Amino acid sequence: MNFLFVSRYALIHDLAWQIQREGHGVRYWIQSKADRDVADGIVPKVERWEDHKDWADVIIFDDSDFGEVCERLRREGKAVVGGTRYTDRLESDRDFAAAEMAACGLTTLPSWEFTSFDAAIDFIRAHPERYVVKPSGRAQNDKVLSYVGQEEDGRDVVTVLEHYKKGWGARIRSFQLQKFAAGVEVAVGAFANGRGFVLPCFINFEHKRMFNGNIGPSTGEMGTLAFWAGATPLFEETLAKMQDRIAGYVGYFDINCIATPHRVYPLEITPRFGYPTINLQLEGVSSKWGEFMGALARGESFSLRTKRGFQIAVVVAVPPFPFVDAEAFQKYSADAAVIFKKPNVEGVHPCDVKIVDGTWLLAGNSGYALVVTGSASTVEEARREAYGRVKNVLIPNMFYRTDIGERWFREGDLLQTWGLLGT
């Protein structure tokens, strides 16, 4: 088959590369000018994706906000992996997503949407509790702007909002305050074929902050522990309840949750590929990805084969990540070589990388260099494999967390005790 990949920020070429290695035709379009050199030498690239839509048997969109285009292509008879206008809104409009989840029978945490920092501050002072601040719309992609309150009366959240008002008022036009709940943060996702979910589901534990111990700025994600499972109680309490609601959606669909002994509270919906989630899924799926993506796009059922045990992903980054600073990238990281101490790239997934004359070089301007994965029957063995592969990589100024997966030994026991993972 022929696969056309449409990317906003050069995120999906690892999947494109895998499908190309399976013998399929691949073409890749990147919208972001800053990312145009990413994946050079990895997969063939095109200037305008629209010129190649008739060449493609399957068109894959790697992000949300393409829903209207995906719907139009489907009406034209194209096989498309991508969103809908409805699923786009689920990600961009937090209030709408919360209302939809509640309508499906999910138990949501109380939340309030604001367009005024002063109004939010007055609200907290009138209702002192512990809150989480979540920017809405496109600003939610700047994960460093999210804040989890630490004080039971919300005083620290007031201080943060006062700072945001002075420094980032132009960037954050709307935001949500959500009541804090203590528990285990866990996400459950699955691929959908337009008619329903294809099991097994993907249960994953994100490590969002920059440093070990969950310290530092939120990066979106520095690594993930995951495993594949059937229709567990966690799946039934979340994704299963939304299955009919998202009819027409094709692709990966994920709900991040706080699990407690009594309830599972959904926090947010991600109706698109995740990063580094897709890299980790490449590690854990045994089926051919071209066949799988083709079946999804055509609305067909598929017997997805996955590895048993656990998979670990470690993000390897360089400055200025997690911040966007093109000048800093040019000074410290541009065109830096990715050196492999031994000639083995197994489990090493290129992110903002290009290949020139056989050498991996950093590209783009974000510093999100590589995702390194490992898989094994136990968490400790998966960690050992992933970090062994990381140690084979040398990039000037590279950094990564060394504690990915360690939380499992506490959080996994809790989820099992609460009966959320099944037998």
QUIPE-V448149 format. One record per pair of residues at least 12 apart in sequence whose C-alpha atoms are under 8 Angstrom apart, sorted by the first residue. I is the first residue (numbers start at 0). J is the second residue. Records with the same first field share a line. If there is no record, write none. Layout:
# QUIPE-V448149
I=J / J
This chain:
# QUIPE-V448149
0=23 / 24 / 55 / 56 / 57 / 289
1=23 / 24 / 25 / 54 / 55 / 56 / 57
2=23 / 24 / 25 / 26 / 55 / 56 / 57 / 58 / 59
3=25 / 26 / 27 / 28 / 48 / 51 / 52 / 55 / 56 / 57 / 58 / 59
4=25 / 26 / 27 / 28 / 58 / 59 / 60 / 61
5=27 / 28 / 29 / 48 / 58 / 59 / 60 / 61
6=27 / 28 / 29 / 30 / 60 / 61 / 62
7=29 / 30 / 31 / 61 / 62
8=29 / 30 / 31 / 34
9=29 / 30 / 31 / 34 / 35 / 37 / 38 / 351
10=61 / 274 / 350
11=61
12=27 / 38 / 41 / 42 / 350
13=278 / 348 / 349 / 350
14=277 / 278 / 281 / 288
15=27 / 42
16=41 / 42
17=288
18=287 / 288 / 289
19=42
21=287 / 289
23=289
25=42 / 43
26=42 / 43 / 44 / 45
27=42 / 43 / 44 / 45 / 48
28=44 / 45 / 46 / 47 / 48
33=363 / 364
34=351 / 362 / 363 / 364
35=363
36=353 / 362 / 363
37=350 / 351 / 352 / 353 / 362 / 363
38=350 / 351 / 352 / 353 / 354
39=352 / 353 / 354 / 355
40=353 / 354 / 355
41=353 / 354
56=77 / 78
57=77 / 78 / 79 / 80 / 292 / 293 / 296
58=77 / 78 / 79 / 80
59=79 / 80 / 81
60=79 / 80 / 81 / 82
61=81 / 271 / 272
62=81 / 271 / 272
63=81 / 82 / 86 / 87 / 90 / 270 / 271
64=82 / 84 / 87
65=81 / 82 / 83 / 84 / 87
66=81 / 82 / 83 / 84 / 85 / 86 / 87
67=83 / 84
69=81 / 82 / 83
70=82 / 83 / 84
78=293 / 296 / 297
79=249 / 296 / 297
80=249 / 250 / 292 / 295 / 296
81=248 / 249 / 250 / 271
82=248 / 249 / 250 / 270 / 271
83=247 / 248
85=245
86=245 / 248 / 270
87=270
89=268 / 269 / 270
90=267 / 268 / 269 / 270
91=135 / 136 / 137
92=135 / 136
93=135 / 175 / 267
94=110 / 111 / 112
96=267 / 268
97=267
100=241 / 265
103=240 / 241 / 244
104=240
105=236 / 237 / 240 / 264 / 265
106=262 / 263 / 264 / 265
107=264 / 265 / 266
108=177 / 178 / 179 / 180 / 264 / 265 / 266
109=177 / 178
110=175 / 176 / 177 / 178
111=175 / 176 / 177
112=173 / 174 / 175 / 176
113=173 / 174 / 175 / 176
114=172 / 173 / 174
115=173
116=160 / 161 / 164
119=176
120=157 / 160 / 161
123=153 / 157
124=153
127=151 / 152 / 153 / 154
128=150 / 151 / 152 / 153 / 178
129=148 / 149 / 150 / 151 / 152 / 153 / 178 / 179
130=147 / 148 / 153 / 156 / 176 / 177 / 178 / 179
131=145 / 146 / 147 / 148 / 156 / 175 / 176 / 177 / 178 / 179
132=145 / 146 / 147 / 148 / 156 / 174 / 175 / 176 / 177
133=145 / 146 / 174 / 175 / 176 / 177
134=171 / 173 / 174 / 175
135=171 / 172 / 173 / 174 / 175
136=173
138=170 / 171
140=219
141=219
142=217 / 218 / 219
143=216 / 217 / 218 / 219
144=217
145=217
146=159
147=179
148=179
180=257
181=257 / 259
182=257 / 258 / 259
183=257 / 258 / 259 / 410 / 413 / 414
184=204 / 255 / 256 / 257 / 258
185=202 / 203 / 204 / 205 / 255 / 256 / 257 / 258
186=202 / 203 / 204 / 205 / 253 / 254 / 255 / 256
187=200 / 201 / 202 / 203 / 233 / 234 / 237 / 238 / 253 / 254 / 255 / 256
188=200 / 201 / 202 / 238 / 251 / 252 / 253 / 254
189=201 / 238 / 251 / 252 / 253
190=249 / 250 / 251 / 252
191=248 / 249 / 250 / 251 / 252 / 295
192=247 / 248 / 249 / 250 / 294 / 295 / 296 / 297 / 298 / 299 / 300
193=245 / 246 / 247 / 248 / 249 / 295 / 296 / 298
194=243 / 246 / 247 / 248 / 298
195=242 / 243 / 246
196=242
197=300 / 301 / 302 / 303
198=228 / 229 / 230 / 303
199=227 / 228 / 229 / 230 / 303
200=227 / 228 / 229 / 230 / 234
201=225 / 226 / 227 / 228
202=225 / 226 / 227 / 228
203=223 / 224 / 225 / 226
204=223 / 224 / 225 / 404
205=220 / 221 / 222 / 223 / 224
206=220 / 221 / 222 / 223 / 403
207=219 / 220 / 221 / 222
208=220 / 221
209=221 / 399 / 400
210=399 / 400
211=400 / 401 / 402
212=402
218=320 / 321
220=274 / 275 / 314
221=313 / 314 / 315 / 399 / 400
222=275 / 311 / 312 / 313 / 314 / 400 / 403
223=275 / 276 / 279 / 311 / 312 / 313 / 403 / 404
224=309 / 310 / 311 / 312 / 403 / 404
225=309 / 310 / 311
226=307 / 308 / 309 / 310
227=305 / 306 / 307 / 308 / 309
231=419 / 420 / 421
232=418 / 419 / 420 / 421
233=263 / 419 / 420
236=263
237=254 / 263 / 265
238=253 / 254
249=295 / 296 / 298
250=270 / 271 / 272 / 295
251=270 / 271 / 272 / 273
252=268 / 269 / 270 / 271 / 272
253=268 / 269 / 270 / 271
254=266 / 267 / 268 / 269
255=267 / 268 / 269
258=414
259=417
260=417
261=417
275=312 / 314 / 370
278=312 / 348 / 370 / 372
279=310 / 311 / 312 / 372
282=310 / 346 / 372 / 373 / 374
283=305 / 306 / 310 / 374
284=303 / 304 / 305 / 306
285=303 / 304 / 305 / 306
286=303 / 304 / 305
291=303
307=375 / 376
308=374 / 375 / 376 / 377 / 378
309=374 / 375 / 376 / 377 / 378 / 381
310=372 / 373 / 374 / 375 / 378 / 381
311=372 / 373 / 374 / 381 / 382 / 385 / 403 / 404
312=370 / 371 / 372 / 373 / 385 / 403
313=370 / 371 / 372 / 385 / 386 / 399 / 400 / 403
314=367 / 368 / 369 / 370 / 371 / 399 / 400
315=367 / 368 / 369 / 370 / 371 / 397 / 398 / 399
316=366 / 367 / 368 / 369 / 397 / 398 / 399
317=332 / 366 / 367 / 368 / 395 / 396 / 397 / 398
318=331 / 332 / 365 / 366 / 396 / 397
319=365 / 366
320=365 / 366 / 367
321=365 / 366 / 367
322=365
323=364 / 365
324=364 / 365
325=364 / 365
328=364 / 365 / 366
329=364
331=396
332=361 / 366 / 395 / 396
333=361 / 362 / 363 / 364
334=360 / 361 / 362
335=360 / 361 / 394 / 395
336=358 / 359 / 360 / 361 / 394 / 395
337=358 / 359 / 360 / 361 / 392 / 393 / 394
338=359 / 392 / 393 / 394
339=391 / 392 / 393
340=391 / 392 / 393
341=391
345=388
346=371 / 372 / 373 / 385 / 388
347=369 / 370 / 371 / 372 / 388
348=369 / 370 / 371 / 372
349=368 / 369 / 370
350=367 / 368 / 369 / 370
351=363 / 364 / 365 / 366 / 367 / 368 / 369
352=368 / 369
371=385 / 386 / 388 / 389
372=384 / 385 / 388
373=385 / 386 / 388
378=404 / 407
382=403 / 404
386=401
